[in-house]
Amino acid sequence: MQLQEYFDQLAPTWDEELTRERLNCLSNIVKELGIEPGYYVLDIGSGTGVLLPFLITELGEEGKIVALDFSAEMLVQGKAKSSPPIVDFVQADSMAIPLADDSVDLAICNSAFPHFDDKARALKEIARVLRNNGRLVICHTMSRETINRLHQSIGGIVASDLLPDESQLRGLIKQAGLKITYFEDSPERYLVIAQKLAQAPN
């Protein structure tokens, strides 16, 4: 079974995993990001659109959200919920994002980063679409240790879908031309914020 097929099968029941505590955690993370009306936000691995209500609240009717996922069925579930015209649903892989260079203010990766097959390549692709000083957010509603243990216990195709340790992650992010500005790994949540380093004009 391919990973895409695995998530297609999970899509219809995915939202059953969402507890009030997890939703509150995600709401708080989004509020802390200082998103402003007019932002162009890329929701990578958007799944059933869990983050969309929180992002929409911050943006209002100004700005743009691209909900990107490689699972068609996850996007079907997301589209079935009401969303304003500022939201576009796009089926694509994180290693081939169909957006222009330097176009995104904020790329947020909730509960998706461990599943990236080539994390170094995905980070470079995310960095490509970020504007100078744009930010990447990697977040989960549990600690790295808990996430990794969960994936290993599920086994099968996700058994090796793990979050790298802090040292490895810092190295990967630096190679992509990003710089970590915030790192938190607590029992309640995992939150990494990295900024694209401004490049001098040619």
C-alpha positions as CSV (number, residue, x, y, z in Angstrom):
1,M,0.0,0.0,0.0
2,Q,1.2,3.5,-0.9
3,L,1.1,6.3,1.7
4,Q,-1.4,8.2,-0.4
5,E,-3.7,5.2,-0.4
6,Y,-3.3,4.8,3.3
7,F,-4.5,8.3,4.0
8,D,-7.3,8.1,1.4
9,Q,-8.7,5.2,3.5
10,L,-8.4,7.1,6.7
11,A,-10.0,10.3,5.4
12,P,-13.7,9.5,6.1
13,T,-13.0,8.9,9.9
14,W,-10.1,11.3,10.3
15,D,-12.0,14.0,12.2
16,E,-13.1,11.4,14.8
17,E,-9.5,11.6,16.2
18,L,-9.9,15.3,17.0
19,T,-10.5,16.0,20.7
20,R,-11.4,19.3,22.2
21,E,-7.9,19.5,23.7
22,R,-6.2,19.0,20.3
23,L,-8.4,21.6,18.7
24,N,-7.7,24.1,21.5
25,C,-4.0,23.4,21.1
26,L,-4.1,24.1,17.4
27,S,-6.2,27.2,17.8
28,N,-3.7,28.6,20.3
29,I,-0.8,27.8,18.0
30,V,-2.4,29.7,15.1
31,K,-3.2,32.6,17.3
32,E,0.4,32.9,18.4
33,L,1.7,33.1,14.9
34,G,0.7,36.8,14.4
35,I,-1.1,36.1,11.1
36,E,-2.3,39.3,9.5
37,P,-5.1,40.0,7.0
38,G,-3.7,39.8,3.5
39,Y,-1.3,37.0,4.3
40,Y,-0.8,34.2,1.7
41,V,-0.9,31.0,3.8
42,L,0.1,27.5,2.6
43,D,-1.4,24.7,4.7
44,I,0.8,21.7,3.8
45,G,-0.7,18.3,4.5
46,S,-4.0,20.0,5.2
47,G,-5.9,16.8,5.5
48,T,-9.6,17.3,6.2
49,G,-9.0,21.1,6.7
50,V,-8.5,20.9,10.5
51,L,-6.6,24.2,10.6
52,L,-8.8,26.1,8.1
53,P,-11.3,27.6,10.6
54,F,-8.5,29.0,12.7
55,L,-6.6,30.4,9.7
56,I,-9.8,31.9,8.3
57,T,-10.5,33.6,11.6
58,E,-7.1,35.3,11.6
59,L,-7.3,36.3,7.9
60,G,-10.9,37.4,7.7
61,E,-11.8,37.9,4.1
62,E,-8.3,39.3,3.2
63,G,-5.6,37.0,2.0
64,K,-5.3,33.5,0.6
65,I,-5.1,30.0,1.9
66,V,-3.9,27.1,-0.2
67,A,-4.9,23.8,1.4
68,L,-2.4,21.3,-0.1
69,D,-2.5,17.5,0.3
70,F,-1.5,14.5,-1.7
71,S,-4.6,12.6,-0.6
72,A,-7.6,13.2,-2.9
73,E,-9.9,11.8,-0.3
74,M,-8.6,14.1,2.5
75,L,-9.3,17.0,0.2
76,V,-12.8,15.7,-0.5
77,Q,-13.5,15.8,3.2
78,G,-12.1,19.3,3.5
79,K,-14.1,20.6,0.6
80,A,-17.3,19.2,2.0
81,K,-17.0,21.7,4.9
82,S,-18.0,25.3,4.2
83,S,-15.1,27.6,3.4
84,P,-14.8,31.1,2.0
85,P,-13.5,32.0,-1.5
86,I,-10.0,32.7,0.0
87,V,-9.4,29.0,0.3
88,D,-8.1,26.9,-2.6
89,F,-7.8,23.1,-2.4
90,V,-4.8,21.6,-4.3
91,Q,-3.8,18.0,-4.6
92,A,0.0,17.9,-4.8
93,D,3.1,16.6,-3.1
94,S,5.2,18.6,-0.7
95,M,8.2,18.0,-2.9
96,A,6.5,19.6,-5.9
97,I,4.4,22.5,-4.7
98,P,2.6,24.1,-7.7
99,L,3.2,27.7,-6.5
100,A,5.5,30.5,-7.7
101,D,8.8,31.3,-6.1
102,D,8.7,33.8,-3.2
103,S,4.9,33.9,-3.0
104,V,4.0,32.6,0.4
105,D,4.1,34.5,3.7
106,L,3.5,31.5,6.0
107,A,3.7,27.7,5.4
108,I,2.2,25.6,8.1
109,C,2.8,21.9,8.4
110,N,0.5,20.4,11.0
111,S,0.8,16.6,11.7
112,A,2.4,16.1,8.3
113,F,6.2,16.5,8.5
114,P,7.0,13.0,9.6
115,H,5.3,11.6,6.5
116,F,7.5,13.5,4.1
117,D,9.5,10.9,2.2
118,D,12.4,13.2,1.5
119,K,12.4,15.8,4.3
120,A,15.5,17.7,2.9
121,R,13.9,18.1,-0.5
122,A,10.5,19.0,0.9
123,L,12.1,21.7,3.1
124,K,14.0,23.2,0.1
125,E,10.7,23.2,-1.9
126,I,8.9,25.0,0.9
127,A,11.8,27.5,1.2
128,R,11.5,28.1,-2.6
129,V,7.8,29.3,-2.3
130,L,8.4,31.3,0.9
131,R,9.0,35.1,0.6
132,N,12.1,36.6,2.2
133,N,11.5,36.5,5.9
134,G,8.5,34.2,5.3
135,R,8.0,31.5,8.0
136,L,7.6,27.8,8.1
137,V,5.7,26.3,11.0
138,I,5.9,22.6,11.9
139,C,3.5,21.6,14.7
140,H,1.8,18.7,16.4
141,T,-0.5,18.4,19.4
142,M,1.9,16.1,21.3
143,S,5.6,15.7,21.8
144,R,8.1,14.3,19.4
145,E,8.6,11.2,21.5
146,T,4.9,10.5,21.6
147,I,4.4,11.0,17.8
148,N,7.3,8.7,17.0
149,R,6.1,6.1,19.4
150,L,2.6,6.3,17.9
151,H,3.8,5.8,14.4
152,Q,6.0,2.9,15.4
153,S,3.1,1.3,17.2
154,I,0.8,1.7,14.2
155,G,3.5,0.0,12.1
156,G,3.2,-0.8,8.5
157,I,3.7,2.0,6.0
158,V,4.0,4.7,8.7
159,A,6.4,2.8,11.1
160,S,9.4,4.8,9.9
161,D,7.6,8.1,9.5
162,L,9.4,9.9,12.4
163,L,10.2,13.4,13.5
164,P,14.0,13.9,13.5
165,D,15.7,14.9,16.7
166,E,16.4,18.6,17.3
167,S,20.0,18.5,16.0
168,Q,19.0,16.7,12.7
169,L,16.1,19.1,12.2
170,R,18.2,22.2,12.7
171,G,20.7,20.8,10.1
172,L,17.9,20.1,7.5
173,I,16.3,23.5,8.0
174,K,19.7,25.3,7.8
175,Q,20.5,23.5,4.5
176,A,17.2,24.7,3.1
177,G,18.1,28.3,3.7
178,L,15.9,28.7,6.8
179,K,16.7,29.6,10.4
180,I,14.8,28.3,13.4
181,T,13.5,31.2,15.5
182,Y,11.5,29.1,17.9
183,F,11.7,25.5,19.1
184,E,9.4,23.8,21.6
185,D,9.0,20.1,22.4
186,S,6.7,19.6,25.4
187,P,4.2,16.9,26.4
188,E,1.4,19.2,25.2
189,R,2.7,20.2,21.8
190,Y,5.6,20.3,19.3
191,L,6.2,23.6,17.7
192,V,9.0,24.7,15.4
193,I,9.1,28.1,13.6
194,A,11.7,28.8,11.0
195,Q,12.2,31.9,8.9
196,K,13.5,32.3,5.4
197,L,16.7,34.3,5.4
198,A,16.4,37.4,3.3
199,Q,18.5,37.1,0.2
200,A,20.3,40.1,-1.3
201,P,19.0,41.1,-4.8
202,N,21.1,40.1,-7.7
